[in-house]
Amino acid sequence: MTTLCVADDPGLRSRQLRALAEPTRFKILSLVSDRAHRVGELAELCPGTRWSVQKKINELAKAQLVSKTRIGRVVMVEPVIWREN
């Protein structure tokens, strides 16, 4: 079973929980928990414009819940704080 591992730092933990409180950010994190996605894929699967989805991805990255990797012109998004139980 894959579970979210919340940070030990109280400030970061607070940022993570605030990031997860918004439904679209939670959906993005749920989608990338299975596999890495391109930003464009996430924009198609989530409500709002590509720009608004990209902004939500940036908020998740600031909370250290996802990482972004640029491969040429493509930006891949994947989870960073997960562990197997």
ZIRACOR-V739975 format. One record per run of one state. SS is the DSSP state (helix for helix, strand for strand, loop for the rest). FROM is the first residue (numbers start at 1). LEN is the number of residues. If there is no record, write none. Layout:
ss->{SS	SS}
from->{FROM	FROM}
len->{LEN	LEN}
This chain:
ss->{loop	strand	loop	helix	loop	helix	loop	strand	helix	loop	helix	loop	strand	loop	strand	loop	strand	loop}
from->{1	2	5	10	22	23	35	37	39	46	50	63	66	72	74	80	82	85}
len->{1	3	5	12	1	12	2	2	7	4	13	3	6	2	6	2	3	1}
